[in-house]
């Protein structure tokens, strides 16, 4: 008799029950789902990286970005925004010739611009994380496929709006919510997903910046 799982869940070849997308037979997805997505992050370079990669993903799939992430990290110097902020037109031209990344002039220029804005944010608020984590919403005790937000929230809209006011680019409300999910500001692992409790424990022990 076949097992019946709640909507949105799947059991992987390793026997672990995951959110459906984390169980897809796509290289890297299960590992990303199990070890990164939803776990709280306060490291400024990792937060900046995710802002940038969400911007690069616009109009593309996350699989494309995940596959190219090692190259993105290489060319953007592990997303050290103090270094990226010093990139110039020659760097833009160089990056536009690098087939290992998404060669989109606007997104590359936005990354450099956002690095400059990140420097300003760290100076004004002590860290990028100190600013970002102000937008953490109240935790949800239960998340099902029917109740999970899949697009944007009032909080992600505020985050995107406030970053835009500060001069950040390529970071709208939907992108902001995907960022919040990935960086652990919300735990959107579904009830029954093996990782949900792990994320909750990590969030409980997490010292907000």
C-alpha positions as CSV (number, residue, x, y, z in Angstrom):
1,X,0.0,0.0,0.0
2,X,1.5,3.3,-1.1
3,X,2.2,6.0,1.6
4,X,0.0,9.1,1.6
5,X,1.9,12.3,2.4
6,X,0.4,15.7,3.0
7,X,0.2,18.0,0.0
8,X,3.5,19.5,-0.9
9,X,5.6,16.8,0.7
10,X,7.6,14.0,-0.9
11,X,9.8,11.2,0.3
12,X,13.2,11.1,-1.2
13,X,15.3,8.1,-2.2
14,X,17.1,8.4,1.1
15,X,13.7,8.0,2.9
16,X,13.6,11.5,4.2
17,X,10.3,13.5,3.9
18,X,10.9,16.9,2.5
19,X,9.1,19.8,0.9
20,X,8.3,18.8,-2.6
21,X,10.8,21.1,-4.3
22,X,13.6,19.7,-2.0
23,X,12.9,16.2,-3.1
24,X,13.2,16.9,-6.8
25,X,15.8,14.8,-8.6
26,X,17.9,17.9,-9.3
27,X,21.6,17.9,-8.3
28,X,22.1,20.1,-5.2
29,X,18.5,20.7,-4.4
30,X,18.1,18.3,-1.5
31,X,21.4,19.4,0.1
32,X,20.4,23.1,-0.3
33,X,16.9,22.3,1.2
34,X,18.4,20.3,4.1
35,X,21.3,22.5,5.1
36,X,20.6,26.1,4.0
37,X,17.1,27.1,3.1
38,X,15.3,28.4,6.2
39,X,18.2,28.3,8.5
40,X,18.9,31.8,10.1
41,X,21.9,33.7,8.7
42,X,23.5,36.8,10.2
43,X,26.8,36.8,8.2
44,X,26.8,40.0,6.2
45,X,28.6,38.6,3.2
46,X,26.1,35.7,3.0
47,X,23.2,38.0,3.3
48,X,24.6,40.3,0.6
49,X,25.3,37.2,-1.6
50,X,21.6,36.2,-1.3
51,X,20.3,39.6,-2.2
52,X,22.5,39.6,-5.3
53,X,21.7,36.0,-6.3
54,X,17.9,36.6,-5.9
55,X,18.3,39.6,-8.2
56,X,20.2,37.5,-10.8
57,X,17.5,34.8,-10.6
58,X,14.8,37.3,-11.7
59,X,13.3,35.7,-14.8
60,X,15.3,32.5,-14.4
61,X,15.2,29.3,-12.3
62,X,16.9,28.8,-9.0
63,X,18.5,25.7,-10.5
64,X,20.4,28.0,-12.9
65,X,21.6,30.2,-10.1
66,X,22.5,27.3,-7.8
67,X,24.6,25.7,-10.6
68,X,26.4,29.0,-11.2
69,X,26.8,29.9,-7.6
70,X,30.5,28.8,-7.3
71,X,31.4,31.0,-10.3
72,X,29.4,33.9,-8.9
73,X,31.3,33.6,-5.6
74,X,34.6,33.5,-7.5
75,X,34.0,36.6,-9.7
76,X,32.4,38.6,-6.9
77,X,35.1,37.8,-4.4
78,X,32.9,35.7,-2.1
79,X,30.5,38.7,-2.1
80,X,32.8,40.8,0.1
81,X,30.8,44.0,-0.6
82,X,33.7,46.3,0.5
83,X,35.7,44.8,-2.4
84,X,32.8,44.6,-4.9
85,X,32.0,48.3,-4.2
86,X,35.3,49.2,-5.8
87,X,34.5,47.5,-9.1
88,X,34.4,49.8,-12.1
89,X,33.4,49.8,-15.8
90,X,36.3,47.6,-16.7
91,X,35.1,45.0,-14.2
92,X,31.6,45.2,-15.7
93,X,33.0,44.6,-19.2
94,X,35.1,41.7,-17.9
95,X,32.1,40.1,-16.2
96,X,30.0,40.4,-19.3
97,X,32.4,38.2,-21.1
98,X,32.3,35.4,-18.4
99,X,30.0,32.7,-19.6
100,X,30.0,31.0,-16.2
101,X,27.6,33.6,-14.7
102,X,24.4,35.3,-15.9
103,X,25.7,38.0,-18.2
104,X,23.2,40.7,-17.7
105,X,24.6,44.2,-17.6
106,X,21.8,45.6,-15.4
107,X,22.1,42.9,-12.8
108,X,25.9,43.1,-12.7
109,X,25.8,46.9,-12.3
110,X,23.1,46.4,-9.6
111,X,25.4,44.1,-7.7
112,X,28.1,46.7,-7.7
113,X,25.7,49.4,-6.7
114,X,24.2,47.2,-4.0
115,X,27.7,46.6,-2.6
116,X,28.2,50.3,-2.2
117,X,24.8,50.5,-0.5
118,X,25.8,47.6,1.8
119,X,28.9,49.5,2.9
120,X,26.7,52.4,3.8
121,X,24.3,50.2,5.6
122,X,27.0,48.5,7.7
123,X,28.4,51.9,8.6
124,X,25.0,53.3,9.6
125,X,23.6,50.3,11.4
126,X,26.6,48.3,12.5
127,X,26.0,45.5,10.1
128,X,23.8,44.5,7.2
129,X,22.3,41.8,9.4
130,X,21.2,44.4,12.0
131,X,19.1,46.2,9.4
132,X,17.7,43.1,7.6
133,X,16.6,41.2,10.8
134,X,14.3,44.1,11.8
135,X,11.9,42.7,9.2
136,X,11.6,39.3,10.8
137,X,7.8,38.6,11.1
138,X,6.1,36.7,13.9
139,X,6.8,32.9,13.7
140,X,4.1,30.6,12.4
141,X,3.5,27.5,14.5
142,X,2.3,25.6,11.5
143,X,2.9,25.8,7.8
144,X,1.0,23.8,5.2
145,X,0.9,24.1,1.4
146,X,-2.5,25.7,1.8
147,X,-1.3,28.4,4.3
148,X,2.2,29.0,3.2
149,X,2.8,32.4,1.5
150,X,4.4,31.8,-1.9
151,X,4.8,35.3,-3.3
152,X,5.1,38.3,-1.0
153,X,4.0,39.7,2.3
154,X,3.5,43.1,3.9
155,X,6.9,42.5,5.5
156,X,8.7,41.7,2.3
157,X,7.0,44.7,0.6
158,X,8.3,47.0,3.4
159,X,11.8,45.5,3.1
160,X,11.9,45.9,-0.6
161,X,10.5,49.5,-0.4
162,X,12.9,50.5,2.3
163,X,15.9,49.1,0.4
164,X,14.8,50.9,-2.7
165,X,14.7,54.2,-0.8
166,X,18.3,53.5,0.2
167,X,19.2,53.0,-3.4
168,X,19.3,49.2,-3.7
169,X,18.3,47.7,-7.1
170,X,16.8,44.5,-8.4
171,X,15.1,43.6,-5.1
172,X,11.3,43.8,-5.3
173,X,8.7,42.4,-2.8
174,X,8.6,38.9,-4.3
175,X,12.4,38.7,-4.4
176,X,12.5,40.0,-0.8
177,X,10.2,37.2,0.4
178,X,12.3,34.5,-1.3
179,X,15.3,36.1,0.4
180,X,13.5,36.0,3.8
181,X,12.6,32.3,3.3
182,X,16.2,31.4,2.3
183,X,17.9,33.3,5.1
184,X,15.7,32.0,7.9
185,X,13.7,35.2,8.7
186,X,10.8,32.8,8.2
187,X,10.6,29.0,8.4
188,X,8.5,27.9,5.5
189,X,9.4,24.3,5.6
190,X,6.1,22.5,5.6
191,X,4.6,20.6,8.5
192,X,5.9,17.1,8.2
193,X,9.2,18.1,6.4
194,X,12.1,16.6,8.3
195,X,13.9,19.9,8.2
196,X,11.2,22.1,9.7
197,X,12.0,21.2,13.4
198,X,15.7,21.6,12.7
199,X,15.1,25.1,11.4
200,X,12.9,25.9,14.4
201,X,15.7,24.8,16.7
202,X,18.3,26.8,14.9
203,X,16.0,29.9,15.0
204,X,15.4,29.4,18.7
205,X,19.1,29.4,19.4
206,X,19.9,32.2,17.0
207,X,21.1,35.5,18.4
208,X,19.5,38.2,16.3
209,X,22.1,40.9,15.2
